[in-house]
Amino acid sequence: MEKKALGRGLDALLPPTKPALRSESPEVQHLRVDAIVPNRYQPRQMFPPQELAELTASLKQSGLLQPILVRRKGDGIYELISGERRWRAAKEAGLETIQAVIRNCGDEESVVLALVENLQRADLNPMEIARAYHRMMNEFGLTQDIIAQRVSCERSSIANVVRLIHLPVEIQQLIESNQLSMGHAKVILGLSGQNEQLRVALLVVSKALSVRETEKLMGSSLAAKKRGAKELRRTPWSDVEERLQKRLGTKVMIQNGRRGGKIVIHYFSPPELDGILETLLN
């Protein structure tokens, strides 16, 4: 998935690399590795053993090039905000202490900082990003517009990624293992039922179809035909529906009646509804 620039991000929070390596820097402290616990809001859930082994070897040879970021939890314990791979590598390398920047922040800021750092490093797969956004919306009540401001991207991008959590678990696993891309997922989300979504996803993986080929499949496969000729037939409002869907980041349908008609806008959670309303009313 294409990553957009995220502004200053953690560069505004962490000291430059070289000063961070000087022990006299007041912003960097040496903390006991065993006094640090993982971030419960860590968006990154996958830590490939090979990558960790390579980072451990690099740490043994060159030392830590960038301090981790933590917050105090009390009783001499610190919780990671970012840098879990570096912390894990330090444990594997048998280090007793690790360089860290201590930041006073709450849960909401912690999850945002962790997400921003991982996005900057292009470390997250689309499902990890989707779950992080969804958690920010549901646990902290943040709207999609606010999240977009925090991570410096378009609100429509937030809406498109969050929709991934509504896919069947099997498809989410295919995305996590890089067998399906974000582009594939967007196409598959166009199917109306989870059974059809899963059937097409497995077909895409088995045939190693590109996104373009998947789009063609959607237009000619039985999955598309089962939705009926009426749904497949373009209407005078199809272009308008597509423009609205792109703007709002969700499914939009224009239904004609004998006297006028109606516009149906779909949403999947209260925070997502808030984001749509903000877009419409602003």
Summary of the structure (lengths in Angstrom):
residues: 282
radius of gyration: 22.5
end to end distance: 28.7
largest distance: 77.2
contacts: 815
relative contact order: 0.10
helix: 54%
strand: 12%
